Amino acid sequence: MTVEAFSSTATIVGAITGGVEAVDRALLRSRGTAQSSVAKSLQEQFGSRIDAALANLNAGVSNAKTEALASEQAVLIGRKSRITEAVEVISQALSQFDYLKNHITYLEEQITSLENGDITAATLAADWDNKLRKINQLSDAGDEQYFDGGLYYQKNLIGSLSRETFLTQNLYAPFNSEGDLYQVAGVYLGTDYHLTETSPGSEVWYSDVGFLGSEEATGTLTEYTSFPDTPTGNTEDVTTINFTGFTDNAGSDDVVAFTMTDATPVTATVNRGGLGILDAWLYDDFSTAVDANAIERAKADLNAAEGKILTAEAEFRADLQALQSRSSIFDSLIDGIEKEIQANIQDVRDDQEADLLALQLEFEVAKFGLSLLAARGSTLVFSLIIAQDAGTGDVPASTKQSGEAVLGATLNVRA
């Protein structure tokens, strides 16, 4: 086989096709179909990848670091919420203190009025017992609803849970992010007492004076074998009870003596709760007919009650300040984690957006490459046709030479 110059009578296409030169036109026509098929495949391939990147971007950001930070933040928010609840409980208790102090001051002033002769002992006795009821109402008003662990509780830092033990409630609030707790100790600021017999038996006596709802009601002292379920049936009207003596024992329980309606003498120890202020009858109804020291004892009890109120108020205000300070610290911790979460989210979103942009750019580059490849293919096919048609009279020689220049060397193949 010899290599010769291009001849219009024996072209490459003609040689390959056995002289059927219509195939070169068919090649040109089929090029458009092939290009469209490749473009469609390219569109499908990149389209699915771009759609997935968009879906990932629009679905929000969630990764292990973000979830860990969000979990830590949720714990802190829960603890901060408990601090807020505790602050409300303390604030509710503190809202009663001014009223409590006013009642103590009022009773002190009434004693002064009695000593000055401005009021009678009977007037003071009636006023005294009524004030005890108001003091206990204020103690009950310290109650506040407290939400903890998904449950609601009633918290009263200045109330009592038991008339037998005068037990108070304590409050525990989160102190730091480590889970330590801050204790707020309850202080009973109502007033209550019971008498435990030392003679003739060992029964106990409870008064309802400080718990009556009406100022006109008459208080009653009731005897129990076991409070509150087994009363013995013995009762005494506190306005007519036969008071026979009181022994003020410093450092131990005081002792009271009285005679029952059936003339049975009773001696009992006095067990005080809360502010420790007693019914008027235990101060000899301020007549000092039996107990010359009754008014001085009342003054001393009021002074002790006032001191207890002032001390409790100072402690509660310190507790309130401490928890409010801890609340601010928790706010800072929560805000810090929120900023960290947002920064992490932005980093992830930046990566996702970068991935999306990279896919879109890659798609554009692929489309551009396909168009260049298609254009080059078209040029080659057209050059074959032009080179082949040149010299037939339809195409000038200069065009033939241009086609050869684009196509490169042409071969004339002969058997």
Secondary structure, DSSP 8 states (H G I E B T S, - for coil): -------TTS-HHHHHHTT-TTHHHHHHHHHHHHHHHHHHHHHHHHHHHHHHHHHHHHT----HHHHHHHHHHHHHHHHHHHHHHHHHHHHHHHTTHHHHHHHHHHHHHHHHHHHTTSS-HHHHHHHHHHHHHHHHHHHHTT-EEEEETTEEEEE-TTS-S-TTT-----EEEE-STT--EEEE-----SEEEEEEEEES---EEEE-GGG-S-TT---EEEEEEETTTEEEEEEEETTT-EEEEEE--TTS-EEEEEE-TTS-EEEEEEEEEET----GGGGGGG--SS-TTHHHHHHHHHHHHHHHHHHHHHHHHHHHHHHHHHHHHHHHHHHHHHHHHHHHHHHHHHHHHHHHHHHHHHHHHHHHHHHHHHHHHHHHHHHHHHHHHBTSSSB-HHHHHHHHHHH--------
